[in-house]
């Protein structure tokens, strides 16, 4: 990178970091709250199988939909670099390529829903009642695939252009509508687990259609024009597919770990499965809050690289990380102090409450370890050095499985939680190994 002086409007400051991170944090907070609402709704019935069904349904669509979350991350990095270079035609083309991938992949998921269901339920071992309820969730949820994946592309594009408020508005709309519909369908109409799936489908479809409308208006104001030659340029398409392929592998490895975690809890019994799922809401809450500062890193690192700004790149790597570290300390303390109270709200099943309190200290420890891998992840996403993300995650997956094999037998569910903490550490250590190479390449 040939360093140039930093224009005042491009300087990475705390104010700029917070302008991106705080709206994203607000939007992200509503995501685990939705799952909390789903679990709290079905948790009012003293039947752990209902919570387990929501958990398994969520695991399956973590693979089916969140496996394509690379569209959000890859689009953010590519758009941010085009934004930093003020390349308006490429900003436009980046969105077009991402939406083409989202639509095509979504239609393929619908076509292959039979084999997907057979593989998913064949791998996830649960009681017959939990599986029956989870299948009803799957049958409703699958049909929204093209629009659900388009939401990833739109969110990444808005964030890459540092239009975080639009991304937040769409996320809040999706989550607020989802929350309202889920509670209505479950508690008022008594539709149970299928009602949760239907509410999510309607919310995701509404957000995607509105997002496409807003993007069209943004493109008109942005200027530039659609060029089929640029949109389908072989070099740019290859780069788009390479970045998204590597991030997809990285995301699938991560989702496999989370799914494996849930599956091992299911093998132990419905009570342990339900307790782990309740505690996983603490983990997700921490992840979504820390991800807000990671998202700021993605956008600002990408912009600095696109603008060839050495000073901005260093600041974009440091400032969001310092804020994330402070938030992780607050989360750890909050989980220890308020965790038992939140557990009692989420479930009335006394056996699940007792089991969840037993494993609660792991949730308090998690943010202190995970913050490092989250921030390093975001730096590499913004730099679009996707091969490092892929290789580091694959190595970390191997370490996780090795740790589970060694610890689960003698320590049971405690060993499973310990393996998850080792996984976080392995992610941070492996990405740190690649960090000098990133600095040499970009600086």
N, C-alpha and C positions, 0 to 999 in steps of 0.2 A: 504494500500500500504506500502510495506517495502522499505524505501528510500535507494537509493544507490548513490554513488558519480557520478557526471555528467562527462562523458568523454568529452574532448574538442570538438570533432566533433558533439556532441549532444547538446551543450549549446545553449540556446535560446537567440539570440542577435538581435539587431536592424538590422544588416546586413542580418541575416537569415530570419527575418520577411519580410523585403523588397524584398529579393530574391524570395519569394513566392508571396507577395502581388502585387508588381509592374507589373510583367508580366500578372497576372490575371486582374489587373486594366485596362491594355491596351486592353486585349481581351474583358473584360466586357464593356468597352466604346463603342466598335463597335456594341454591341447588341441593345442599345437604338437608336444608329445612324441608324440602319437598319429600325426600325419602323419610325424614323424621315424621312428617305428617302421614305418609303412607303406613309406616310401621305403627305409629300411634293409633291410627284409625283401626287397623286390623288387630292391634294389640289390646283393644278394649274387649275383645272376645278372648276368654281364657283358653286359647288353643295355640300352642307354639307352632303348629303346622302352617298357620296363616302367615306368620312372620317369615318362616322358612321359605314359603312359596314366593313371597315378594323378593326375598334375598336371591333365590335361585333364578327367578325370572330376570332380575337385574344383572346377575352374572352372565347369563346367556347374551343379553343385549349389550353387555360390556364388550363381548367379543364381536357381535354382529354390527353394532353401530359405533361404539367407542373404539373399535379396532380401526375405524376410518377417521379417528380424530386427528390423524396426521394431516388431514385437509386443513384443519385450523392452524396447526403449528407450521406446516410447510408454507401455507399461503401467507401467514404473518411474516415469516422471514423473507420470502421472495418479494412480497409487496413492500416491506419496509426498505429493502435495498433499492427497489425502483423508486420509492418515494424519496429516499436520500439523494439519489441521482437526478431527481426531478424528471424522470422519464415517463411522461403521461400515457403514451401509447402502451408501454409495458405494464403500467399500473392497471390499465384496462384489460390487457390481454391476460394478466395473471389471474384476475377474477374469472374470465371466460374459461380458461383452462381448468381451474378448480371446479367450476360448476359442471363442466363436461364430465369430469371424473366422478363427481358426486351423483349426477343423474344416471350415468351408465352403471356405476357400482350399485346404486339403489335398486334399479330394475333387475340386475343380476341376482341380488339378494332375494327379491320376491320370487323370481323364477326358481331359485334353488332352496326355497323354504323347507321343502320336504327333507332333503338330505341334511340340511343344517339342523333341523329339529332332531333327526335320528342320531346324528353325531353328538349333539349337545347333551341330550338326555341319556345317551349311552355312556358319556364320560362322567356326568354328575350323578353320583349315587345318593339317593335320598329315600325317605319312606314313600310308600305308594301314594299316600294322601298328599304329601308335599309335591310330588311329581305331577299328580293329576291337576292340582291347582296351578302349578307353574306352566303346564301345557296350555291351560286356558288363557294365561297371560300372553304366551308366545303367539297364539293364534290371532289375537287382536293386534298386538304390537307391531308385527312384521310389515304391515301394509303401508306404513308411513315412511319406509326406508329412503326413497329418493329425496323427500323434503327434509328428513332428519339429517341426512348427510349434507344437504345444501346449507343447512344452518351452520355447520362447521366451516364451510368455505366462506360464507358471508361474514361470520364473526372474525375469522382470520384476516380477511381483506379490510374490514373496518379498523381493526386494531393496528394492522401494518401501516395504515395511513394516519394513525394516531387520532382516529375518530372514535375514541373509546366510549363516548357518551351514547352514540348510536348503538354500538354493540351491547352496551349495558341496558339501554331501553328495550331492545329486542329480547334480551335474556330475562329481564324483569317481567315483560309481558308474557313470555313463555312460562316462566315459573309461577307467576301470579295466577294465570289462567289454569295452569296445571293443578296448582294447589286447590283452587276453588272447585274445579271439576272433580278431582279425586275425592275430596271430602264429601261433595254432593252425591256422587255416584255410589260411594261406599256407605256413608252414614245415613243418607236420606233415602236413596233408592235401594240400598241393600244389594248392590251388584257385585260386591266383594272384589276379588283379585282381577277379574276381567274389567271391572269398572275403573280400577287404577290404570290399566293399560289403555283403555279408551280415552280417559281424560288426558293422558300424556300424548296420545296421537293427535287429538284435536288441538292441543296447545302447540305442539311442534309444527303442525301444518300451518296454523295461523301465523306463527312467528316467521316461518320461511317465506310465505307469500308476501307478508308485509316487508320483510328484509329485501326481497327482490325489487319491490316497488321503490323503496328508499335508495337502493343501489343504482337503479336506473336514473333517478333524479340526481344523485351524486355524480354519475358519469356525465350527465348533460352539463353540469356546472364545472366539472373538471376540465372539459375540453378534450382534444384528441379525437380519434375515431377508431372504429373497429377495422382492423386489417386482417383479412383471412390469412394472408401470407405470414404475418407476425404471429397470429394466434396458433397456427399449425407449423411454425418454424421448427424444423427437426432438432436443431441444437437446443432451443429453449424448451421444446417438449421433452427432450431427453433429460435435461436438467430438472425439469418439473417432476418427471416420473422417478428419476433417481433419488431426489430429495424425499419425495413422498414415499417411495418404496422403503428407503432406509428408516424413515420415521415410523412407517407402518410396522416394520419388523420390531422396532424398539417398543412401539405401543402394544403389540400383541404379546411380547415377552412380559411387559408389565401387567397386562390384563390376565395373562396366564398365572402369574404369581398370585394376584388377588383372587382369581377363580379357584386356584389350587388351595388357597387358604380357606375359602368357603367350603370347598368339597371335603377337606380334611375335618373341618368342624362338623359337617353333616354325617361323616362316618362315625363320629363319636356319639352322636345322638341329637335329637331335636332340640334339647335344652341347650347344649353347647353351641349348636348352630345358631340358635336364636340369640344367645348371649354374645357370641362373636359378632353377629350382625348388628346388634345394638351398639357394641363398642366400636365397630367399624364406622359408625356415624361420627364419632369423635375424630377418627383418623381422617375421614373425608372432610370434616370441617377444617381441620388444620391444613390439609392439602389445598383446599380451595382458597383459604386466606393467604397462604404462602405463595400460591400460584399467581395471585394478583401482582406481586412484586416480580415474579418470574416473567409474567406477561410484559411488564414494563421493560425488563431487560431485553426480551426478544425484540420489541419494537425499536428501542433505542440503540441496541447493538447493531441491528440491521440497518437503521438509518445512518449510523456513523460509518459503517463499512461502505454503504452506497455513496456517501458524501466524501469518502477517503479522509475521515477525520480521526486522527490518532488520539488526541486528547479526549474527544467525545466517547471513543470506544472504551478507554480506560475507565472513565467516569460511569459509563453505562454498565460496566461490569461490577463496579464497587458500590455505588450508592444504593441500588435496589437491594443488594445483598445485606447491607447494614440494617436497613429497615426490616427485612425479612427475619434477621437474627433476633431483633428486639421483639417482633411479634411471636416468634417461636418460644421465647422465654415466658411471655404472658400466657400463651396457650398451655404450656406445661403446668404452670401454677394453677390456672383456671380448671384444668381437668382434674387435678388432685382435689381441689376444694369443692367444686360444684358437681363433679362426676356422679356421686351417689344420688344426688337429688334428681339429676337429669335421667338417670337409669330408671328411677321409680316412676317418672312421668311416662317414659316410653313403653313400659310393660307392667301389667298387673300380675303376671305370673311370678310367684315368689321364688321358684327354683331358678328362673332365668335371672331375676334380680340378684340373687346370691352369687350365681356363677359370674355375672358381669362385674360385680364388685371385686371378685377375686382377681380378675385379670386387668382391672382398671389401671394399675401402675404402668403397664406397658404403654397405654395410650398417652400417659404423661411424658414418658421418655421419648416417644416417637418424634414429636416436632423438633426436638433438639438434635436428632440425628438426620432427619429427612430434609431439613432446611438447606443443607449443603448440596445434596444431589439435585434438589429442585432448582436452585439457582444456577448450578453448572449446566444442567439440562437446558435452561432457557438461553444461556449464553451461546451454546452450540447451535440451538435452533435459530437464533437471530443471525448467526454467522453462516447458516445453511451448511455447516460441516456435518452432514448427516451420517457419514460413514463412522465417525467417532461415536455418535449416539447409538448407532446400531451395534457396534462391536462392544461398547461398554455395557450395554444392557444385556447382551447375550452372555457376556462373562459373569455379570451379576446374577443372572438367572441360574447359571451353573452353581455359583456359590450358595445361593438360596437353597437349591435342592440338596446340596451336600450338607448344609447346616440342618435342614429339616430331617434328613436321614439320620444324622448323628444325634439330634436332640429330641425328636418327637417320641422316640421309644422310651427313654428313661424319664422324660419330664412331661409327657402328654401335651396338653394344650398350651402349657407354659413354653414348651420347646418350640411349638408352632409360632408363638408370638416372638420368641427369641430369634428364630430364623428370619422373620420379617424385619427385625431391627438390623440383623447382619446384612440383609439384602439392601437396606438403605445405605449402610456404610460402604458396601461394595460398589454401589452406583457412584457415590461421591469419589471414592478412591480411584476407580477406573477412569472417570471423566477427568479427574485431576491429572492423571497420567498423560492425557491428550492435550492438556491446556497449553504447555509450552509450544507445541506444534501449531495450535490455533494462533497464538501470539506471533510466531514467526511468519506464518502465512499472511496474516492480516496486517501486521505492522512492518 
